[in-house]
Amino acid sequence: MATFKHPSRKGRLAKLGRQTKWAPFWIIPKMFGAGKKVHPSSVTEVKRSWRRTKTKA
């Protein structure tokens, strides 16, 4: 990809980057109860990696 990114493309890439983060740590006790060991990535809606899935941004 080019070094200079158009602002609209950069915005799309930034949004996709935010979607790949894990859910916050406080979501797990809220959803599953205290003491439950569940990984925050299991609650995350969009799971995307730069290796696995490419975007059309």
PDBQT receptor file of N, H, CA, C and O in Angstrom, charges set to zero:
ATOM      1  N   MET A   1       0.848  -1.176   0.000  1.00  0.00    +0.000 N 
ATOM      2  CA  MET A   1       0.000   0.000   0.000  1.00  0.00    +0.000 C 
ATOM      3  C   MET A   1       0.891   1.236   0.000  1.00  0.00    +0.000 C 
ATOM      4  O   MET A   1       2.027   1.201   0.473  1.00  0.00    +0.000 OA
ATOM      5  N   ALA A   2       0.377   2.285  -0.517  1.00  0.00    +0.000 N 
ATOM      6  H   ALA A   2      -0.546   2.314  -0.901  1.00  0.00    +0.000 HD
ATOM      7  CA  ALA A   2       1.155   3.515  -0.637  1.00  0.00    +0.000 C 
ATOM      8  C   ALA A   2       1.463   4.101   0.740  1.00  0.00    +0.000 C 
ATOM      9  O   ALA A   2       0.730   3.880   1.704  1.00  0.00    +0.000 OA
ATOM     10  N   THR A   3       2.550   4.843   0.810  1.00  0.00    +0.000 N 
ATOM     11  H   THR A   3       3.145   5.023   0.027  1.00  0.00    +0.000 HD
ATOM     12  CA  THR A   3       2.910   5.504   2.065  1.00  0.00    +0.000 C 
ATOM     13  C   THR A   3       1.899   6.593   2.398  1.00  0.00    +0.000 C 
ATOM     14  O   THR A   3       1.444   6.703   3.536  1.00  0.00    +0.000 OA
ATOM     15  N   PHE A   4       1.549   7.400   1.393  1.00  0.00    +0.000 N 
ATOM     16  H   PHE A   4       1.918   7.311   0.468  1.00  0.00    +0.000 HD
ATOM     17  CA  PHE A   4       0.528   8.428   1.587  1.00  0.00    +0.000 C 
ATOM     18  C   PHE A   4      -0.837   7.796   1.385  1.00  0.00    +0.000 C 
ATOM     19  O   PHE A   4      -1.130   7.267   0.313  1.00  0.00    +0.000 OA
ATOM     20  N   LYS A   5      -1.671   7.850   2.411  1.00  0.00    +0.000 N 
ATOM     21  H   LYS A   5      -1.433   8.280   3.282  1.00  0.00    +0.000 HD
ATOM     22  CA  LYS A   5      -3.017   7.291   2.324  1.00  0.00    +0.000 C 
ATOM     23  C   LYS A   5      -4.027   8.428   2.294  1.00  0.00    +0.000 C 
ATOM     24  O   LYS A   5      -3.943   9.374   3.077  1.00  0.00    +0.000 OA
ATOM     25  N   HIS A   6      -4.971   8.322   1.388  1.00  0.00    +0.000 N 
ATOM     26  H   HIS A   6      -5.040   7.553   0.751  1.00  0.00    +0.000 HD
ATOM     27  CA  HIS A   6      -6.028   9.308   1.297  1.00  0.00    +0.000 C 
ATOM     28  C   HIS A   6      -6.822   9.297   2.599  1.00  0.00    +0.000 C 
ATOM     29  O   HIS A   6      -7.023   8.231   3.180  1.00  0.00    +0.000 OA
ATOM     30  N   PRO A   7      -7.273  10.446   3.065  1.00  0.00    +0.000 N 
ATOM     31  CA  PRO A   7      -7.976  10.498   4.358  1.00  0.00    +0.000 C 
ATOM     32  C   PRO A   7      -9.179   9.555   4.454  1.00  0.00    +0.000 C 
ATOM     33  O   PRO A   7      -9.435   8.986   5.515  1.00  0.00    +0.000 OA
ATOM     34  N   SER A   8      -9.910   9.388   3.362  1.00  0.00    +0.000 N 
ATOM     35  H   SER A   8      -9.702   9.850   2.500  1.00  0.00    +0.000 HD
ATOM     36  CA  SER A   8     -11.077   8.497   3.423  1.00  0.00    +0.000 C 
ATOM     37  C   SER A   8     -10.643   7.044   3.589  1.00  0.00    +0.000 C 
ATOM     38  O   SER A   8     -11.259   6.295   4.347  1.00  0.00    +0.000 OA
ATOM     39  N   ARG A   9      -9.595   6.646   2.892  1.00  0.00    +0.000 N 
ATOM     40  H   ARG A   9      -9.094   7.255   2.276  1.00  0.00    +0.000 HD
ATOM     41  CA  ARG A   9      -9.091   5.281   3.024  1.00  0.00    +0.000 C 
ATOM     42  C   ARG A   9      -8.507   5.061   4.411  1.00  0.00    +0.000 C 
ATOM     43  O   ARG A   9      -8.690   4.002   5.012  1.00  0.00    +0.000 OA
ATOM     44  N   LYS A  10      -7.799   6.073   4.914  1.00  0.00    +0.000 N 
ATOM     45  H   LYS A  10      -7.650   6.932   4.425  1.00  0.00    +0.000 HD
ATOM     46  CA  LYS A  10      -7.205   5.970   6.238  1.00  0.00    +0.000 C 
ATOM     47  C   LYS A  10      -8.296   5.833   7.301  1.00  0.00    +0.000 C 
ATOM     48  O   LYS A  10      -8.131   5.103   8.278  1.00  0.00    +0.000 OA
ATOM     49  N   GLY A  11      -9.408   6.538   7.105  1.00  0.00    +0.000 N 
ATOM     50  H   GLY A  11      -9.542   7.132   6.311  1.00  0.00    +0.000 HD
ATOM     51  CA  GLY A  11     -10.526   6.420   8.040  1.00  0.00    +0.000 C 
ATOM     52  C   GLY A  11     -11.135   5.039   8.037  1.00  0.00    +0.000 C 
ATOM     53  O   GLY A  11     -11.468   4.495   9.090  1.00  0.00    +0.000 OA
ATOM     54  N   ARG A  12     -11.282   4.463   6.835  1.00  0.00    +0.000 N 
ATOM     55  H   ARG A  12     -11.012   4.905   5.980  1.00  0.00    +0.000 HD
ATOM     56  CA  ARG A  12     -11.821   3.103   6.738  1.00  0.00    +0.000 C 
ATOM     57  C   ARG A  12     -10.896   2.099   7.404  1.00  0.00    +0.000 C 
ATOM     58  O   ARG A  12     -11.354   1.205   8.116  1.00  0.00    +0.000 OA
ATOM     59  N   LEU A  13      -9.593   2.245   7.175  1.00  0.00    +0.000 N 
ATOM     60  H   LEU A  13      -9.221   2.971   6.597  1.00  0.00    +0.000 HD
ATOM     61  CA  LEU A  13      -8.629   1.343   7.804  1.00  0.00    +0.000 C 
ATOM     62  C   LEU A  13      -8.627   1.497   9.324  1.00  0.00    +0.000 C 
ATOM     63  O   LEU A  13      -8.483   0.512  10.048  1.00  0.00    +0.000 OA
ATOM     64  N   ALA A  14      -8.787   2.722   9.805  1.00  0.00    +0.000 N 
ATOM     65  H   ALA A  14      -8.905   3.522   9.217  1.00  0.00    +0.000 HD
ATOM     66  CA  ALA A  14      -8.830   2.952  11.250  1.00  0.00    +0.000 C 
ATOM     67  C   ALA A  14     -10.051   2.292  11.866  1.00  0.00    +0.000 C 
ATOM     68  O   ALA A  14      -9.965   1.728  12.957  1.00  0.00    +0.000 OA
ATOM     69  N   LYS A  15     -11.188   2.354  11.181  1.00  0.00    +0.000 N 
ATOM     70  H   LYS A  15     -11.258   2.812  10.295  1.00  0.00    +0.000 HD
ATOM     71  CA  LYS A  15     -12.403   1.716  11.687  1.00  0.00    +0.000 C 
ATOM     72  C   LYS A  15     -12.227   0.205  11.747  1.00  0.00    +0.000 C 
ATOM     73  O   LYS A  15     -12.613  -0.427  12.731  1.00  0.00    +0.000 OA
ATOM     74  N   LEU A  16     -11.646  -0.380  10.696  1.00  0.00    +0.000 N 
ATOM     75  H   LEU A  16     -11.334   0.133   9.897  1.00  0.00    +0.000 HD
ATOM     76  CA  LEU A  16     -11.418  -1.819  10.687  1.00  0.00    +0.000 C 
ATOM     77  C   LEU A  16     -10.427  -2.226  11.771  1.00  0.00    +0.000 C 
ATOM     78  O   LEU A  16     -10.545  -3.305  12.351  1.00  0.00    +0.000 OA
ATOM     79  N   GLY A  17      -9.457  -1.368  12.043  1.00  0.00    +0.000 N 
ATOM     80  H   GLY A  17      -9.361  -0.491  11.572  1.00  0.00    +0.000 HD
ATOM     81  CA  GLY A  17      -8.504  -1.658  13.099  1.00  0.00    +0.000 C 
ATOM     82  C   GLY A  17      -9.139  -1.656  14.477  1.00  0.00    +0.000 C 
ATOM     83  O   GLY A  17      -8.765  -2.446  15.343  1.00  0.00    +0.000 OA
ATOM     84  N   ARG A  18     -10.108  -0.759  14.679  1.00  0.00    +0.000 N 
ATOM     85  H   ARG A  18     -10.413  -0.117  13.975  1.00  0.00    +0.000 HD
ATOM     86  CA  ARG A  18     -10.805  -0.727  15.971  1.00  0.00    +0.000 C 
ATOM     87  C   ARG A  18     -11.718  -1.931  16.144  1.00  0.00    +0.000 C 
ATOM     88  O   ARG A  18     -11.930  -2.388  17.267  1.00  0.00    +0.000 OA
ATOM     89  N   GLN A  19     -12.261  -2.450  15.048  1.00  0.00    +0.000 N 
ATOM     90  H   GLN A  19     -12.089  -2.078  14.136  1.00  0.00    +0.000 HD
ATOM     91  CA  GLN A  19     -13.184  -3.580  15.146  1.00  0.00    +0.000 C 
ATOM     92  C   GLN A  19     -12.484  -4.881  15.537  1.00  0.00    +0.000 C 
ATOM     93  O   GLN A  19     -13.131  -5.805  16.031  1.00  0.00    +0.000 OA
ATOM     94  N   THR A  20     -11.191  -4.962  15.326  1.00  0.00    +0.000 N 
ATOM     95  H   THR A  20     -10.665  -4.212  14.925  1.00  0.00    +0.000 HD
ATOM     96  CA  THR A  20     -10.495  -6.211  15.581  1.00  0.00    +0.000 C 
ATOM     97  C   THR A  20     -10.050  -6.338  17.035  1.00  0.00    +0.000 C 
ATOM     98  O   THR A  20      -9.476  -7.362  17.405  1.00  0.00    +0.000 OA
ATOM     99  N   LYS A  21     -10.294  -5.342  17.860  1.00  0.00    +0.000 N 
ATOM    100  H   LYS A  21     -10.760  -4.510  17.559  1.00  0.00    +0.000 HD
ATOM    101  CA  LYS A  21      -9.869  -5.407  19.254  1.00  0.00    +0.000 C 
ATOM    102  C   LYS A  21     -10.760  -6.363  20.044  1.00  0.00    +0.000 C 
ATOM    103  O   LYS A  21     -11.884  -6.662  19.639  1.00  0.00    +0.000 OA
ATOM    104  N   TRP A  22     -10.242  -6.835  21.174  1.00  0.00    +0.000 N 
ATOM    105  H   TRP A  22      -9.330  -6.592  21.504  1.00  0.00    +0.000 HD
ATOM    106  CA  TRP A  22     -11.029  -7.681  22.061  1.00  0.00    +0.000 C 
ATOM    107  C   TRP A  22     -12.082  -6.845  22.770  1.00  0.00    +0.000 C 
ATOM    108  O   TRP A  22     -12.011  -5.617  22.807  1.00  0.00    +0.000 OA
ATOM    109  N   ALA A  23     -13.047  -7.538  23.323  1.00  0.00    +0.000 N 
ATOM    110  H   ALA A  23     -13.104  -8.536  23.292  1.00  0.00    +0.000 HD
ATOM    111  CA  ALA A  23     -14.065  -6.880  24.141  1.00  0.00    +0.000 C 
ATOM    112  C   ALA A  23     -13.424  -6.395  25.438  1.00  0.00    +0.000 C 
ATOM    113  O   ALA A  23     -12.406  -6.947  25.855  1.00  0.00    +0.000 OA
ATOM    114  N   PRO A  24     -13.991  -5.377  26.086  1.00  0.00    +0.000 N 
ATOM    115  CA  PRO A  24     -13.436  -4.902  27.363  1.00  0.00    +0.000 C 
ATOM    116  C   PRO A  24     -13.474  -5.997  28.433  1.00  0.00    +0.000 C 
ATOM    117  O   PRO A  24     -14.305  -6.903  28.380  1.00  0.00    +0.000 OA
ATOM    118  N   PHE A  25     -12.572  -5.899  29.391  1.00  0.00    +0.000 N 
ATOM    119  H   PHE A  25     -11.896  -5.163  29.434  1.00  0.00    +0.000 HD
ATOM    120  CA  PHE A  25     -12.437  -6.940  30.408  1.00  0.00    +0.000 C 
ATOM    121  C   PHE A  25     -13.677  -7.043  31.302  1.00  0.00    +0.000 C 
ATOM    122  O   PHE A  25     -13.969  -8.115  31.832  1.00  0.00    +0.000 OA
ATOM    123  N   TRP A  26     -14.406  -5.934  31.471  1.00  0.00    +0.000 N 
ATOM    124  H   TRP A  26     -14.169  -5.063  31.040  1.00  0.00    +0.000 HD
ATOM    125  CA  TRP A  26     -15.556  -5.963  32.374  1.00  0.00    +0.000 C 
ATOM    126  C   TRP A  26     -16.796  -6.588  31.737  1.00  0.00    +0.000 C 
ATOM    127  O   TRP A  26     -17.800  -6.799  32.418  1.00  0.00    +0.000 OA
ATOM    128  N   ILE A  27     -16.736  -6.886  30.441  1.00  0.00    +0.000 N 
ATOM    129  H   ILE A  27     -15.921  -6.715  29.888  1.00  0.00    +0.000 HD
ATOM    130  CA  ILE A  27     -17.867  -7.523  29.760  1.00  0.00    +0.000 C 
ATOM    131  C   ILE A  27     -18.036  -8.970  30.228  1.00  0.00    +0.000 C 
ATOM    132  O   ILE A  27     -19.159  -9.462  30.340  1.00  0.00    +0.000 OA
ATOM    133  N   ILE A  28     -16.909  -9.655  30.503  1.00  0.00    +0.000 N 
ATOM    134  H   ILE A  28     -15.996  -9.256  30.412  1.00  0.00    +0.000 HD
ATOM    135  CA  ILE A  28     -16.962 -11.079  30.856  1.00  0.00    +0.000 C 
ATOM    136  C   ILE A  28     -17.755 -11.314  32.143  1.00  0.00    +0.000 C 
ATOM    137  O   ILE A  28     -18.682 -12.123  32.127  1.00  0.00    +0.000 OA
ATOM    138  N   PRO A  29     -17.430 -10.636  33.275  1.00  0.00    +0.000 N 
ATOM    139  CA  PRO A  29     -18.260 -10.869  34.463  1.00  0.00    +0.000 C 
ATOM    140  C   PRO A  29     -19.703 -10.412  34.280  1.00  0.00    +0.000 C 
ATOM    141  O   PRO A  29     -20.618 -10.976  34.881  1.00  0.00    +0.000 OA
ATOM    142  N   LYS A  30     -19.905  -9.390  33.450  1.00  0.00    +0.000 N 
ATOM    143  H   LYS A  30     -19.162  -8.933  32.962  1.00  0.00    +0.000 HD
ATOM    144  CA  LYS A  30     -21.269  -8.894  33.244  1.00  0.00    +0.000 C 
ATOM    145  C   LYS A  30     -22.113  -9.919  32.475  1.00  0.00    +0.000 C 
ATOM    146  O   LYS A  30     -23.288 -10.116  32.786  1.00  0.00    +0.000 OA
ATOM    147  N   MET A  31     -21.511 -10.569  31.472  1.00  0.00    +0.000 N 
ATOM    148  H   MET A  31     -20.556 -10.409  31.220  1.00  0.00    +0.000 HD
ATOM    149  CA  MET A  31     -22.270 -11.509  30.647  1.00  0.00    +0.000 C 
ATOM    150  C   MET A  31     -22.322 -12.911  31.256  1.00  0.00    +0.000 C 
ATOM    151  O   MET A  31     -23.370 -13.557  31.254  1.00  0.00    +0.000 OA
ATOM    152  N   PHE A  32     -21.180 -13.377  31.777  1.00  0.00    +0.000 N 
ATOM    153  H   PHE A  32     -20.329 -12.852  31.779  1.00  0.00    +0.000 HD
ATOM    154  CA  PHE A  32     -21.079 -14.776  32.193  1.00  0.00    +0.000 C 
ATOM    155  C   PHE A  32     -21.070 -14.960  33.703  1.00  0.00    +0.000 C 
ATOM    156  O   PHE A  32     -21.169 -16.092  34.177  1.00  0.00    +0.000 OA
ATOM    157  N   GLY A  33     -20.955 -13.893  34.465  1.00  0.00    +0.000 N 
ATOM    158  H   GLY A  33     -20.874 -12.974  34.080  1.00  0.00    +0.000 HD
ATOM    159  CA  GLY A  33     -20.917 -13.992  35.919  1.00  0.00    +0.000 C 
ATOM    160  C   GLY A  33     -19.486 -13.936  36.428  1.00  0.00    +0.000 C 
ATOM    161  O   GLY A  33     -18.537 -14.208  35.692  1.00  0.00    +0.000 OA
ATOM    162  N   ALA A  34     -19.349 -13.580  37.698  1.00  0.00    +0.000 N 
ATOM    163  H   ALA A  34     -20.120 -13.360  38.296  1.00  0.00    +0.000 HD
ATOM    164  CA  ALA A  34     -18.021 -13.448  38.296  1.00  0.00    +0.000 C 
ATOM    165  C   ALA A  34     -17.368 -14.819  38.438  1.00  0.00    +0.000 C 
ATOM    166  O   ALA A  34     -18.024 -15.803  38.780  1.00  0.00    +0.000 OA
ATOM    167  N   GLY A  35     -16.075 -14.867  38.171  1.00  0.00    +0.000 N 
ATOM    168  H   GLY A  35     -15.542 -14.068  37.892  1.00  0.00    +0.000 HD
ATOM    169  CA  GLY A  35     -15.331 -16.121  38.309  1.00  0.00    +0.000 C 
ATOM    170  C   GLY A  35     -15.295 -16.970  37.057  1.00  0.00    +0.000 C 
ATOM    171  O   GLY A  35     -14.582 -17.973  37.020  1.00  0.00    +0.000 OA
ATOM    172  N   LYS A  36     -16.036 -16.601  36.041  1.00  0.00    +0.000 N 
ATOM    173  H   LYS A  36     -16.614 -15.787  36.071  1.00  0.00    +0.000 HD
ATOM    174  CA  LYS A  36     -16.036 -17.381  34.803  1.00  0.00    +0.000 C 
ATOM    175  C   LYS A  36     -14.828 -16.999  33.963  1.00  0.00    +0.000 C 
ATOM    176  O   LYS A  36     -14.582 -15.816  33.731  1.00  0.00    +0.000 OA
ATOM    177  N   LYS A  37     -14.070 -17.993  33.504  1.00  0.00    +0.000 N 
ATOM    178  H   LYS A  37     -14.270 -18.955  33.692  1.00  0.00    +0.000 HD
ATOM    179  CA  LYS A  37     -12.868 -17.719  32.718  1.00  0.00    +0.000 C 
ATOM    180  C   LYS A  37     -13.196 -17.888  31.238  1.00  0.00    +0.000 C 
ATOM    181  O   LYS A  37     -13.194 -18.997  30.705  1.00  0.00    +0.000 OA
ATOM    182  N   VAL A  38     -13.473 -16.784  30.603  1.00  0.00    +0.000 N 
ATOM    183  H   VAL A  38     -13.475 -15.883  31.035  1.00  0.00    +0.000 HD
ATOM    184  CA  VAL A  38     -13.770 -16.751  29.172  1.00  0.00    +0.000 C 
ATOM    185  C   VAL A  38     -12.860 -15.707  28.559  1.00  0.00    +0.000 C 
ATOM    186  O   VAL A  38     -12.662 -14.637  29.134  1.00  0.00    +0.000 OA
ATOM    187  N   HIS A  39     -12.309 -16.008  27.401  1.00  0.00    +0.000 N 
ATOM    188  H   HIS A  39     -12.470 -16.877  26.934  1.00  0.00    +0.000 HD
ATOM    189  CA  HIS A  39     -11.422 -15.054  26.743  1.00  0.00    +0.000 C 
ATOM    190  C   HIS A  39     -12.246 -13.927  26.131  1.00  0.00    +0.000 C 
ATOM    191  O   HIS A  39     -13.297 -14.184  25.543  1.00  0.00    +0.000 OA
ATOM    192  N   PRO A  40     -11.781 -12.664  26.260  1.00  0.00    +0.000 N 
ATOM    193  CA  PRO A  40     -12.558 -11.531  25.713  1.00  0.00    +0.000 C 
ATOM    194  C   PRO A  40     -12.754 -11.595  24.206  1.00  0.00    +0.000 C 
ATOM    195  O   PRO A  40     -13.695 -10.994  23.688  1.00  0.00    +0.000 OA
ATOM    196  N   SER A  41     -11.885 -12.312  23.487  1.00  0.00    +0.000 N 
ATOM    197  H   SER A  41     -11.121 -12.800  23.908  1.00  0.00    +0.000 HD
ATOM    198  CA  SER A  41     -12.055 -12.379  22.033  1.00  0.00    +0.000 C 
ATOM    199  C   SER A  41     -13.267 -13.211  21.630  1.00  0.00    +0.000 C 
ATOM    200  O   SER A  41     -13.751 -13.085  20.506  1.00  0.00    +0.000 OA
ATOM    201  N   SER A  42     -13.765 -14.059  22.528  1.00  0.00    +0.000 N 
ATOM    202  H   SER A  42     -13.371 -14.161  23.441  1.00  0.00    +0.000 HD
ATOM    203  CA  SER A  42     -14.935 -14.863  22.199  1.00  0.00    +0.000 C 
ATOM    204  C   SER A  42     -16.203 -14.027  22.121  1.00  0.00    +0.000 C 
ATOM    205  O   SER A  42     -17.189 -14.454  21.521  1.00  0.00    +0.000 OA
ATOM    206  N   VAL A  43     -16.191 -12.840  22.722  1.00  0.00    +0.000 N 
ATOM    207  H   VAL A  43     -15.390 -12.493  23.209  1.00  0.00    +0.000 HD
ATOM    208  CA  VAL A  43     -17.368 -11.965  22.721  1.00  0.00    +0.000 C 
ATOM    209  C   VAL A  43     -17.284 -10.934  21.608  1.00  0.00    +0.000 C 
ATOM    210  O   VAL A  43     -18.284 -10.297  21.277  1.00  0.00    +0.000 OA
ATOM    211  N   THR A  44     -16.099 -10.762  21.028  1.00  0.00    +0.000 N 
ATOM    212  H   THR A  44     -15.287 -11.279  21.297  1.00  0.00    +0.000 HD
ATOM    213  CA  THR A  44     -15.895  -9.747  20.011  1.00  0.00    +0.000 C 
ATOM    214  C   THR A  44     -16.676 -10.103  18.744  1.00  0.00    +0.000 C 
ATOM    215  O   THR A  44     -16.652 -11.250  18.298  1.00  0.00    +0.000 OA
ATOM    216  N   GLU A  45     -17.361  -9.123  18.174  1.00  0.00    +0.000 N 
ATOM    217  H   GLU A  45     -17.380  -8.192  18.537  1.00  0.00    +0.000 HD
ATOM    218  CA  GLU A  45     -18.191  -9.371  16.990  1.00  0.00    +0.000 C 
ATOM    219  C   GLU A  45     -17.341  -9.676  15.761  1.00  0.00    +0.000 C 
ATOM    220  O   GLU A  45     -17.450 -10.755  15.178  1.00  0.00    +0.000 OA
ATOM    221  N   VAL A  46     -16.496  -8.724  15.368  1.00  0.00    +0.000 N 
ATOM    222  H   VAL A  46     -16.408  -7.848  15.842  1.00  0.00    +0.000 HD
ATOM    223  CA  VAL A  46     -15.734  -8.847  14.133  1.00  0.00    +0.000 C 
ATOM    224  C   VAL A  46     -14.338  -9.340  14.472  1.00  0.00    +0.000 C 
ATOM    225  O   VAL A  46     -13.597  -8.666  15.188  1.00  0.00    +0.000 OA
ATOM    226  N   LYS A  47     -13.979 -10.505  13.966  1.00  0.00    +0.000 N 
ATOM    227  H   LYS A  47     -14.581 -11.052  13.384  1.00  0.00    +0.000 HD
ATOM    228  CA  LYS A  47     -12.636 -11.030  14.174  1.00  0.00    +0.000 C 
ATOM    229  C   LYS A  47     -11.933 -11.015  12.822  1.00  0.00    +0.000 C 
ATOM    230  O   LYS A  47     -12.299 -11.761  11.914  1.00  0.00    +0.000 OA
ATOM    231  N   ARG A  48     -10.924 -10.165  12.696  1.00  0.00    +0.000 N 
ATOM    232  H   ARG A  48     -10.626  -9.559  13.433  1.00  0.00    +0.000 HD
ATOM    233  CA  ARG A  48     -10.220 -10.056  11.438  1.00  0.00    +0.000 C 
ATOM    234  C   ARG A  48      -8.750  -9.867  11.723  1.00  0.00    +0.000 C 
ATOM    235  O   ARG A  48      -8.374  -9.146  12.648  1.00  0.00    +0.000 OA
ATOM    236  N   SER A  49      -7.921 -10.513  10.932  1.00  0.00    +0.000 N 
ATOM    237  H   SER A  49      -8.227 -11.098  10.181  1.00  0.00    +0.000 HD
ATOM    238  CA  SER A  49      -6.475 -10.393  11.072  1.00  0.00    +0.000 C 
ATOM    239  C   SER A  49      -5.898  -9.942   9.743  1.00  0.00    +0.000 C 
ATOM    240  O   SER A  49      -6.448 -10.243   8.683  1.00  0.00    +0.000 OA
ATOM    241  N   TRP A  50      -4.804  -9.231   9.802  1.00  0.00    +0.000 N 
ATOM    242  H   TRP A  50      -4.357  -8.986  10.662  1.00  0.00    +0.000 HD
ATOM    243  CA  TRP A  50      -4.170  -8.762   8.565  1.00  0.00    +0.000 C 
ATOM    244  C   TRP A  50      -3.586  -9.932   7.788  1.00  0.00    +0.000 C 
ATOM    245  O   TRP A  50      -3.352  -9.815   6.585  1.00  0.00    +0.000 OA
ATOM    246  N   ARG A  51      -3.346 -11.055   8.452  1.00  0.00    +0.000 N 
ATOM    247  H   ARG A  51      -3.536 -11.149   9.429  1.00  0.00    +0.000 HD
ATOM    248  CA  ARG A  51      -2.856 -12.230   7.732  1.00  0.00    +0.000 C 
ATOM    249  C   ARG A  51      -3.995 -13.025   7.092  1.00  0.00    +0.000 C 
ATOM    250  O   ARG A  51      -3.910 -13.416   5.928  1.00  0.00    +0.000 OA
ATOM    251  N   ARG A  52      -5.055 -13.258   7.856  1.00  0.00    +0.000 N 
ATOM    252  H   ARG A  52      -5.124 -12.941   8.802  1.00  0.00    +0.000 HD
ATOM    253  CA  ARG A  52      -6.136 -14.139   7.406  1.00  0.00    +0.000 C 
ATOM    254  C   ARG A  52      -7.028 -13.483   6.358  1.00  0.00    +0.000 C 
ATOM    255  O   ARG A  52      -7.125 -13.945   5.221  1.00  0.00    +0.000 OA
ATOM    256  N   THR A  53      -7.672 -12.401   6.765  1.00  0.00    +0.000 N 
ATOM    257  H   THR A  53      -7.593 -12.026   7.689  1.00  0.00    +0.000 HD
ATOM    258  CA  THR A  53      -8.754 -11.825   5.960  1.00  0.00    +0.000 C 
ATOM    259  C   THR A  53      -8.342 -10.455   5.461  1.00  0.00    +0.000 C 
ATOM    260  O   THR A  53      -7.969  -9.592   6.255  1.00  0.00    +0.000 OA
ATOM    261  N   LYS A  54      -8.405 -10.249   4.168  1.00  0.00    +0.000 N 
ATOM    262  H   LYS A  54      -8.708 -10.951   3.523  1.00  0.00    +0.000 HD
ATOM    263  CA  LYS A  54      -8.066  -8.965   3.577  1.00  0.00    +0.000 C 
ATOM    264  C   LYS A  54      -9.322  -8.093   3.494  1.00  0.00    +0.000 C 
ATOM    265  O   LYS A  54     -10.445  -8.597   3.483  1.00  0.00    +0.000 OA
ATOM    266  N   THR A  55      -9.112  -6.788   3.437  1.00  0.00    +0.000 N 
ATOM    267  H   THR A  55      -8.200  -6.378   3.446  1.00  0.00    +0.000 HD
ATOM    268  CA  THR A  55     -10.227  -5.851   3.330  1.00  0.00    +0.000 C 
ATOM    269  C   THR A  55     -10.230  -5.258   1.908  1.00  0.00    +0.000 C 
ATOM    270  O   THR A  55      -9.295  -5.440   1.129  1.00  0.00    +0.000 OA
ATOM    271  N   LYS A  56     -11.291  -4.565   1.619  1.00  0.00    +0.000 N 
ATOM    272  H   LYS A  56     -12.051  -4.418   2.252  1.00  0.00    +0.000 HD
ATOM    273  CA  LYS A  56     -11.381  -3.895   0.323  1.00  0.00    +0.000 C 
ATOM    274  C   LYS A  56     -11.250  -2.399   0.513  1.00  0.00    +0.000 C 
ATOM    275  O   LYS A  56     -11.759  -1.621  -0.294  1.00  0.00    +0.000 OA
ATOM    276  N   ALA A  57     -10.569  -1.989   1.575  1.00  0.00    +0.000 N 
ATOM    277  H   ALA A  57     -10.156  -2.621   2.231  1.00  0.00    +0.000 HD
ATOM    278  CA  ALA A  57     -10.426  -0.564   1.886  1.00  0.00    +0.000 C 
ATOM    279  C   ALA A  57      -9.421   0.097   0.977  1.00  0.00    +0.000 C 
ATOM    280  O   ALA A  57      -9.174   1.297   1.097  1.00  0.00    +0.000 OA
TER     281      ALA A  57
